[in-house]
Amino acid sequence: MKQAELEVLIFCSEKSCYGIDIEQIACLAEPENDAKTVFFEEMMTSNVSPQGRRKWISVKGGEAISISIPEPETLSRLSLCDIRPLPALFEAARSLGVWGLVRQAERLIILVDLYKNDRFKELVREACNKEKEKNK
């Protein structure tokens, strides 16, 4: 991969397509028995019912949490030059980890940084606290 590229896992939920940097993904697998599981849609909004075929991702640094995502479409290399920052109007989306947009063919990909998603950070804190309690 060239320095000026970002490799993302792309998947679509409802009418939106999302991309997650593969550097954040530890693995694409079934969740561990003791892992906290959450639907990606729950991290982004509270009113979407997950449907269709699903896969689970484990996030580096948050392995105690498995995130259910819609069946991934593809791994794609994006040129950093093609990524656009969020318009000021969408500033509130930053708490969801949304950091950029890129047009690919006839669709817009919403780029998400899971480490900056408030719900993910809350889940990591809960998992850490649970682990501390277990080790007491």
N, CA and C atoms as an extended XYZ file, in Angstrom:
408
Properties=species:S:1:pos:R:3:atomname:S:1:resname:S:1:resid:I:1 pbc="F F F"
N         0.836       -1.179        0.000 N   MET     1
C         0.000        0.000        0.000 CA  MET     1
C         0.880        1.241        0.000 C   MET     1
N         0.558        2.195       -0.815 N   LYS     2
C         1.290        3.453       -0.878 CA  LYS     2
C         0.982        4.294        0.344 C   LYS     2
N         1.905        5.204        0.686 N   GLN     3
C         1.725        6.068        1.844 CA  GLN     3
C         0.476        6.941        1.728 C   GLN     3
N         0.110        7.355        0.540 N   ALA     4
C        -1.007        8.267        0.360 CA  ALA     4
C        -2.336        7.537        0.191 C   ALA     4
N        -2.405        6.321        0.732 N   GLU     5
C        -3.629        5.547        0.633 CA  GLU     5
C        -4.065        5.055        2.010 C   GLU     5
N        -5.344        4.783        2.096 N   LEU     6
C        -5.937        4.232        3.299 CA  LEU     6
C        -6.746        3.019        2.868 C   LEU     6
N        -6.531        1.882        3.525 N   GLU     7
C        -7.284        0.687        3.184 CA  GLU     7
C        -8.429        0.543        4.181 C   GLU     7
N        -9.648        0.466        3.658 N   VAL     8
C       -10.835        0.424        4.519 CA  VAL     8
C       -11.711       -0.775        4.192 C   VAL     8
N       -12.391       -1.260        5.212 N   LEU     9
C       -13.410       -2.284        5.063 CA  LEU     9
C       -14.717       -1.531        4.845 C   LEU     9
N       -15.387       -1.816        3.726 N   ILE    10
C       -16.618       -1.098        3.389 CA  ILE    10
C       -17.813       -2.024        3.559 C   ILE    10
N       -18.854       -1.493        4.191 N   PHE    11
C       -20.115       -2.195        4.353 CA  PHE    11
C       -21.238       -1.170        4.341 C   PHE    11
N       -22.434       -1.628        4.016 N   CYS    12
C       -23.589       -0.730        3.939 CA  CYS    12
C       -24.667       -1.177        4.914 C   CYS    12
N       -25.292       -0.194        5.538 N   SER    13
C       -26.388       -0.429        6.469 CA  SER    13
C       -27.491        0.545        6.121 C   SER    13
N       -28.700       -0.006        5.950 N   GLU    14
C       -29.804        0.811        5.479 CA  GLU    14
C       -29.376        1.460        4.158 C   GLU    14
N       -29.370        2.775        4.079 N   LYS    15
C       -29.019        3.447        2.822 CA  LYS    15
C       -27.653        4.116        2.884 C   LYS    15
N       -26.903        3.840        3.932 N   SER    16
C       -25.591        4.476        4.104 CA  SER    16
C       -24.478        3.440        3.992 C   SER    16
N       -23.345        3.867        3.433 N   CYS    17
C       -22.169        3.006        3.348 CA  CYS    17
C       -21.082        3.573        4.255 C   CYS    17
N       -20.369        2.683        4.933 N   TYR    18
C       -19.353        3.078        5.901 CA  TYR    18
C       -18.022        2.438        5.561 C   TYR    18
N       -16.954        3.099        5.962 N   GLY    19
C       -15.625        2.555        5.809 CA  GLY    19
C       -14.877        2.657        7.131 C   GLY    19
N       -14.220        1.553        7.516 N   ILE    20
C       -13.409        1.525        8.736 CA  ILE    20
C       -11.990        1.157        8.327 C   ILE    20
N       -11.033        1.939        8.783 N   ASP    21
C        -9.614        1.688        8.509 CA  ASP    21
C        -9.260        0.289        9.004 C   ASP    21
N        -8.691       -0.537        8.131 N   ILE    22
C        -8.380       -1.911        8.549 CA  ILE    22
C        -7.309       -1.953        9.635 C   ILE    22
N        -6.567       -0.871        9.816 N   GLU    23
C        -5.581       -0.815       10.895 CA  GLU    23
C        -6.246       -0.865       12.265 C   GLU    23
N        -7.550       -0.567       12.331 N   GLN    24
C        -8.277       -0.615       13.605 CA  GLN    24
C        -8.883       -1.992       13.874 C   GLN    24
N        -8.900       -2.844       12.868 N   ILE    25
C        -9.577       -4.136       13.001 CA  ILE    25
C        -8.577       -5.231       13.354 C   ILE    25
N        -8.814       -5.874       14.489 N   ALA    26
C        -7.947       -6.981       14.912 CA  ALA    26
C        -8.284       -8.231       14.118 C   ALA    26
N        -9.578       -8.512       13.962 N   CYS    27
C        -9.989       -9.681       13.185 CA  CYS    27
C       -11.462       -9.591       12.830 C   CYS    27
N       -11.818      -10.402       11.858 N   LEU    28
C       -13.197      -10.548       11.422 CA  LEU    28
C       -13.562      -11.983       11.784 C   LEU    28
N       -14.320      -12.155       12.867 N   ALA    29
C       -14.588      -13.500       13.372 CA  ALA    29
C       -15.797      -13.494       14.283 C   ALA    29
N       -16.212      -14.680       14.683 N   GLU    30
C       -17.287      -14.813       15.660 CA  GLU    30
C       -16.811      -14.228       16.988 C   GLU    30
N       -17.700      -13.634       17.766 N   PRO    31
C       -17.283      -13.062       19.049 CA  PRO    31
C       -16.889      -14.133       20.053 C   PRO    31
N       -15.967      -13.788       20.929 N   GLU    32
C       -15.604      -14.670       22.038 CA  GLU    32
C       -16.801      -14.764       22.972 C   GLU    32
N       -16.887      -15.841       23.732 N   ASN    33
C       -18.024      -16.046       24.629 CA  ASN    33
C       -18.198      -14.930       25.649 C   ASN    33
N       -17.087      -14.395       26.148 N   ASP    34
C       -17.184      -13.374       27.182 CA  ASP    34
C       -17.096      -11.955       26.624 C   ASP    34
N       -17.099      -11.816       25.311 N   ALA    35
C       -17.003      -10.491       24.695 CA  ALA    35
C       -18.337       -9.759       24.796 C   ALA    35
N       -18.266       -8.474       25.021 N   LYS    36
C       -19.439       -7.612       24.974 CA  LYS    36
C       -19.744       -7.415       23.498 C   LYS    36
N       -20.981       -7.641       23.092 N   THR    37
C       -21.328       -7.491       21.684 CA  THR    37
C       -22.260       -6.306       21.487 C   THR    37
N       -22.089       -5.637       20.370 N   VAL    38
C       -22.902       -4.470       20.053 CA  VAL    38
C       -23.083       -4.407       18.540 C   VAL    38
N       -24.232       -3.943       18.121 N   PHE    39
C       -24.468       -3.734       16.696 CA  PHE    39
C       -23.900       -2.382       16.293 C   PHE    39
N       -23.241       -2.344       15.143 N   PHE    40
C       -22.674       -1.092       14.635 CA  PHE    40
C       -23.748       -0.002       14.580 C   PHE    40
N       -24.937       -0.375       14.154 N   GLU    41
C       -26.031        0.601       14.030 CA  GLU    41
C       -26.366        1.248       15.371 C   GLU    41
N       -26.229        0.489       16.473 N   GLU    42
C       -26.481        1.038       17.807 CA  GLU    42
C       -25.440        2.085       18.173 C   GLU    42
N       -24.228        1.933       17.643 N   MET    43
C       -23.165        2.896       17.923 CA  MET    43
C       -23.385        4.190       17.151 C   MET    43
N       -24.080        4.102       16.030 N   MET    44
C       -24.253        5.271       15.170 CA  MET    44
C       -25.586        5.982       15.415 C   MET    44
N       -26.643        5.236       15.644 N   THR    45
C       -27.967        5.808       15.913 CA  THR    45
C       -28.666        4.882       16.885 C   THR    45
N       -29.773        5.306       17.383 N   SER    46
C       -30.488        4.450       18.331 CA  SER    46
C       -31.781        3.883       17.744 C   SER    46
N       -32.087        4.209       16.505 N   ASN    47
C       -33.393        3.818       15.982 CA  ASN    47
C       -33.340        2.921       14.748 C   ASN    47
N       -32.240        2.227       14.525 N   VAL    48
C       -32.120        1.349       13.364 CA  VAL    48
C       -32.137       -0.100       13.831 C   VAL    48
N       -32.952       -0.906       13.185 N   SER    49
C       -33.001       -2.340       13.502 CA  SER    49
C       -32.070       -3.087       12.558 C   SER    49
N       -31.000       -3.689       13.076 N   PRO    50
C       -30.075       -4.431       12.221 CA  PRO    50
C       -30.776       -5.596       11.527 C   PRO    50
N       -30.500       -5.735       10.244 N   GLN    51
C       -31.113       -6.801        9.459 CA  GLN    51
C       -30.076       -7.407        8.529 C   GLN    51
N       -30.419       -8.560        7.956 N   GLY    52
C       -29.566       -9.182        6.950 CA  GLY    52
C       -28.408       -9.955        7.550 C   GLY    52
N       -27.527      -10.431        6.653 N   ARG    53
C       -26.362      -11.215        7.074 CA  ARG    53
C       -25.380      -10.317        7.814 C   ARG    53
N       -24.749      -10.881        8.843 N   ARG    54
C       -23.863      -10.105        9.710 CA  ARG    54
C       -22.507      -10.780        9.821 C   ARG    54
N       -21.493       -9.981       10.118 N   LYS    55
C       -20.159      -10.445       10.486 CA  LYS    55
C       -19.783       -9.697       11.760 C   LYS    55
N       -18.787      -10.233       12.450 N   TRP    56
C       -18.331       -9.616       13.698 CA  TRP    56
C       -16.893       -9.161       13.532 C   TRP    56
N       -16.611       -7.940       14.008 N   ILE    57
C       -15.229       -7.475       14.014 CA  ILE    57
C       -14.786       -7.249       15.449 C   ILE    57
N       -13.527       -7.528       15.672 N   SER    58
C       -12.883       -7.226       16.942 CA  SER    58
C       -11.937       -6.067       16.649 C   SER    58
N       -11.971       -5.069       17.495 N   VAL    59
C       -11.189       -3.857       17.274 CA  VAL    59
C        -9.904       -3.903       18.090 C   VAL    59
N        -8.788       -3.546       17.463 N   LYS    60
C        -7.506       -3.515       18.179 CA  LYS    60
C        -7.630       -2.588       19.377 C   LYS    60
N        -7.191       -3.059       20.516 N   GLY    61
C        -7.271       -2.264       21.744 CA  GLY    61
C        -8.615       -2.384       22.443 C   GLY    61
N        -9.574       -3.029       21.798 N   GLY    62
C       -10.888       -3.211       22.399 CA  GLY    62
C       -11.367       -4.621       22.137 C   GLY    62
N       -10.444       -5.566       22.261 N   GLU    63
C       -10.740       -6.955       21.898 CA  GLU    63
C       -11.860       -7.573       22.728 C   GLU    63
N       -12.158       -6.987       23.885 N   ALA    64
C       -13.236       -7.517       24.715 CA  ALA    64
C       -14.600       -7.131       24.164 C   ALA    64
N       -14.611       -6.394       23.053 N   ILE    65
C       -15.854       -5.932       22.447 CA  ILE    65
C       -15.915       -6.425       21.009 C   ILE    65
N       -17.028       -7.046       20.649 N   SER    66
C       -17.246       -7.461       19.267 CA  SER    66
C       -18.354       -6.596       18.685 C   SER    66
N       -18.112       -6.105       17.494 N   ILE    67
C       -19.090       -5.243       16.827 CA  ILE    67
C       -19.674       -5.998       15.651 C   ILE    67
N       -20.977       -6.094       15.630 N   SER    68
C       -21.680       -6.748       14.528 CA  SER    68
C       -21.893       -5.728       13.418 C   SER    68
N       -21.403       -6.082       12.226 N   ILE    69
C       -21.565       -5.194       11.072 CA  ILE    69
C       -22.314       -5.955        9.975 C   ILE    69
N       -22.972       -5.223        9.075 N   PRO    70
C       -23.556       -5.908        7.920 CA  PRO    70
C       -22.453       -6.591        7.125 C   PRO    70
N       -22.814       -7.609        6.373 N   GLU    71
C       -21.847       -8.329        5.539 CA  GLU    71
C       -20.982       -7.330        4.775 C   GLU    71
N       -19.657       -7.360        4.992 N   PRO    72
C       -18.782       -6.409        4.288 CA  PRO    72
C       -18.862       -6.601        2.775 C   PRO    72
N       -18.788       -5.486        2.067 N   GLU    73
C       -18.810       -5.544        0.611 CA  GLU    73
C       -17.428       -5.773        0.035 C   GLU    73
N       -16.456       -5.035        0.563 N   THR    74
C       -15.125       -5.096       -0.031 CA  THR    74
C       -14.095       -4.437        0.866 C   THR    74
N       -12.839       -4.754        0.594 N   LEU    75
C       -11.722       -3.969        1.116 CA  LEU    75
C       -11.361       -3.027       -0.015 C   LEU    75
N       -11.166       -1.787        0.295 N   SER    76
C       -10.900       -0.817       -0.759 CA  SER    76
C        -9.760        0.100       -0.351 C   SER    76
N        -8.900        0.417       -1.304 N   ARG    77
C        -7.837        1.397       -1.072 CA  ARG    77
C        -8.334        2.750       -1.535 C   ARG    77
N        -8.282        3.707       -0.619 N   LEU    78
C        -8.727        5.057       -0.924 CA  LEU    78
C        -7.526        5.985       -0.969 C   LEU    78
N        -7.490        6.843       -1.943 N   SER    79
C        -6.450        7.857       -2.002 CA  SER    79
C        -6.779        8.918       -0.957 C   SER    79
N        -5.787        9.302       -0.159 N   LEU    80
C        -6.017       10.326        0.856 CA  LEU    80
C        -6.465       11.635        0.222 C   LEU    80
N        -6.075       11.874       -1.010 N   CYS    81
C        -6.473       13.096       -1.725 CA  CYS    81
C        -7.971       13.118       -2.012 C   CYS    81
N        -8.593       11.941       -2.074 N   ASP    82
C       -10.027       11.864       -2.378 CA  ASP    82
C       -10.908       12.021       -1.153 C   ASP    82
N       -10.331       11.919        0.029 N   ILE    83
C       -11.106       12.010        1.268 CA  ILE    83
C       -11.384       13.474        1.581 C   ILE    83
N       -12.643       13.757        1.864 N   ARG    84
C       -13.063       15.117        2.190 CA  ARG    84
C       -13.405       15.199        3.672 C   ARG    84
N       -13.015       16.307        4.302 N   PRO    85
C       -13.381       16.478        5.715 CA  PRO    85
C       -14.886       16.717        5.839 C   PRO    85
N       -15.392       16.535        7.032 N   LEU    86
C       -16.812       16.782        7.259 CA  LEU    86
C       -17.117       18.272        7.164 C   LEU    86
N       -18.218       18.635        6.532 N   PRO    87
C       -18.641       20.032        6.543 CA  PRO    87
C       -18.998       20.440        7.977 C   PRO    87
N       -18.873       21.690        8.308 N   ALA    88
C       -19.162       22.191        9.654 CA  ALA    88
C       -20.579       21.829       10.099 C   ALA    88
N       -21.496       21.729        9.163 N   LEU    89
C       -22.879       21.383        9.462 CA  LEU    89
C       -22.985       20.028       10.157 C   LEU    89
N       -22.040       19.130        9.892 N   PHE    90
C       -22.064       17.775       10.452 CA  PHE    90
C       -21.107       17.610       11.635 C   PHE    90
N       -20.752       18.676       12.261 N   GLU    91
C       -19.797       18.633       13.372 CA  GLU    91
C       -20.250       17.686       14.486 C   GLU    91
N       -21.547       17.585       14.726 N   ALA    92
C       -22.067       16.699       15.780 CA  ALA    92
C       -21.747       15.233       15.482 C   ALA    92
N       -21.525       14.891       14.228 N   ALA    93
C       -21.225       13.502       13.860 CA  ALA    93
C       -19.851       13.067       14.363 C   ALA    93
N       -19.011       14.005       14.763 N   ARG    94
C       -17.678       13.652       15.256 CA  ARG    94
C       -17.760       12.770       16.510 C   ARG    94
N       -18.799       12.958       17.334 N   SER    95
C       -18.938       12.107       18.531 CA  SER    95
C       -19.262       10.666       18.153 C   SER    95
N       -19.677       10.451       16.907 N   LEU    96
C       -19.922        9.099       16.395 CA  LEU    96
C       -18.666        8.525       15.763 C   LEU    96
N       -17.609        9.325       15.712 N   GLY    97
C       -16.364        8.874       15.109 CA  GLY    97
C       -16.280        9.170       13.623 C   GLY    97
N       -17.281        9.835       13.077 N   VAL    98
C       -17.268       10.173       11.654 CA  VAL    98
C       -16.228       11.271       11.433 C   VAL    98
N       -15.303       11.021       10.511 N   TRP    99
C       -14.225       11.990       10.305 CA  TRP    99
C       -14.050       12.417        8.855 C   TRP    99
N       -14.669       11.736        7.923 N   GLY   100
C       -14.492       12.128        6.533 CA  GLY   100
C       -15.472       11.421        5.613 C   GLY   100
N       -15.479       11.886        4.381 N   LEU   101
C       -16.354       11.333        3.352 CA  LEU   101
C       -15.537       11.116        2.092 C   LEU   101
N       -15.896       10.089        1.349 N   VAL   102
C       -15.241        9.860        0.069 CA  VAL   102
C       -16.283        9.342       -0.916 C   VAL   102
N       -16.217        9.855       -2.119 N   ARG   103
C       -17.122        9.379       -3.170 CA  ARG   103
C       -16.457        8.201       -3.865 C   ARG   103
N       -17.223        7.126       -4.007 N   GLN   104
C       -16.718        5.937       -4.692 CA  GLN   104
C       -17.823        5.472       -5.631 C   GLN   104
N       -17.543        5.530       -6.920 N   ALA   105
C       -18.547        5.249       -7.952 CA  ALA   105
C       -19.724        6.198       -7.732 C   ALA   105
N       -20.898        5.670       -7.553 N   GLU   106
C       -22.090        6.516       -7.393 CA  GLU   106
C       -22.557        6.625       -5.944 C   GLU   106
N       -21.659        6.330       -5.004 N   ARG   107
C       -22.077        6.389       -3.606 CA  ARG   107
C       -21.077        7.165       -2.771 C   ARG   107
N       -21.538        7.572       -1.609 N   LEU   108
C       -20.725        8.297       -0.656 CA  LEU   108
C       -20.395        7.356        0.494 C   LEU   108
N       -19.112        7.213        0.810 N   ILE   109
C       -18.674        6.367        1.919 CA  ILE   109
C       -18.415        7.270        3.128 C   ILE   109
N       -19.019        6.929        4.248 N   ILE   110
C       -18.820        7.658        5.498 CA  ILE   110
C       -17.684        6.969        6.240 C   ILE   110
N       -16.613        7.691        6.499 N   LEU   111
C       -15.447        7.109        7.172 CA  LEU   111
C       -15.603        7.260        8.678 C   LEU   111
N       -15.433        6.139        9.391 N   VAL   112
C       -15.655        6.108       10.835 CA  VAL   112
C       -14.380        5.664       11.544 C   VAL   112
N       -13.985        6.425       12.549 N   ASP   113
C       -12.877        6.070       13.435 CA  ASP   113
C       -13.516        5.513       14.706 C   ASP   113
N       -13.470        4.195       14.872 N   LEU   114
C       -14.126        3.567       16.016 CA  LEU   114
C       -13.582        4.064       17.346 C   LEU   114
N       -12.292        4.394       17.387 N   TYR   115
C       -11.690        4.856       18.639 CA  TYR   115
C       -12.267        6.199       19.087 C   TYR   115
N       -12.873        6.933       18.176 N   LYS   116
C       -13.447        8.236       18.523 CA  LYS   116
C       -14.959        8.186       18.677 C   LYS   116
N       -15.546        7.000       18.524 N   ASN   117
C       -16.983        6.842       18.695 CA  ASN   117
C       -17.286        6.796       20.187 C   ASN   117
N       -18.136        7.704       20.662 N   ASP   118
C       -18.427        7.800       22.091 CA  ASP   118
C       -18.980        6.500       22.663 C   ASP   118
N       -19.838        5.805       21.923 N   ARG   119
C       -20.409        4.549       22.417 CA  ARG   119
C       -19.322        3.483       22.545 C   ARG   119
N       -18.406        3.415       21.580 N   PHE   120
C       -17.310        2.445       21.655 CA  PHE   120
C       -16.425        2.741       22.865 C   PHE   120
N       -16.098        4.011       23.086 N   LYS   121
C       -15.266        4.378       24.241 CA  LYS   121
C       -15.950        3.977       25.546 C   LYS   121
N       -17.261        4.161       25.612 N   GLU   122
C       -18.026        3.767       26.800 CA  GLU   122
C       -17.966        2.251       27.001 C   GLU   122
N       -18.098        1.492       25.920 N   LEU   123
C       -18.031        0.032       26.013 CA  LEU   123
C       -16.654       -0.438       26.469 C   LEU   123
N       -15.591        0.215       25.988 N   VAL   124
C       -14.233       -0.140       26.411 CA  VAL   124
C       -14.067        0.131       27.905 C   VAL   124
N       -14.560        1.273       28.373 N   ARG   125
C       -14.482        1.590       29.807 CA  ARG   125
C       -15.220        0.531       30.635 C   ARG   125
N       -16.434        0.157       30.186 N   GLU   126
C       -17.213       -0.858       30.894 CA  GLU   126
C       -16.466       -2.190       30.935 C   GLU   126
N       -15.864       -2.575       29.819 N   ALA   127
C       -15.120       -3.839       29.756 CA  ALA   127
C       -13.912       -3.797       30.686 C   ALA   127
N       -13.226       -2.662       30.727 N   CYS   128
C       -12.061       -2.521       31.618 CA  CYS   128
C       -12.494       -2.603       33.079 C   CYS   128
N       -13.575       -1.931       33.416 N   ASN   129
C       -14.073       -1.968       34.790 CA  ASN   129
C       -14.495       -3.384       35.176 C   ASN   129
N       -15.131       -4.083       34.262 N   LYS   130
C       -15.547       -5.471       34.510 CA  LYS   130
C       -14.322       -6.347       34.749 C   LYS   130
N       -13.280       -6.150       33.945 N   GLU   131
C       -12.050       -6.927       34.090 CA  GLU   131
C       -11.385       -6.627       35.441 C   GLU   131
N       -11.375       -5.364       35.862 N   LYS   132
C       -10.792       -4.988       37.155 CA  LYS   132
C       -11.549       -5.644       38.295 C   LYS   132
N       -12.888       -5.631       38.218 N   GLU   133
C       -13.712       -6.253       39.245 CA  GLU   133
C       -13.452       -7.756       39.327 C   GLU   133
N       -13.289       -8.369       38.170 N   LYS   134
C       -13.038       -9.814       38.112 CA  LYS   134
C       -11.693      -10.169       38.727 C   LYS   134
N       -10.702       -9.284       38.602 N   ASN   135
C        -9.352       -9.536       39.104 CA  ASN   135
C        -9.168       -9.172       40.574 C   ASN   135
N       -10.174       -8.595       41.205 N   LYS   136
C       -10.057       -8.211       42.623 CA  LYS   136
C       -10.090       -9.424       43.512 C   LYS   136
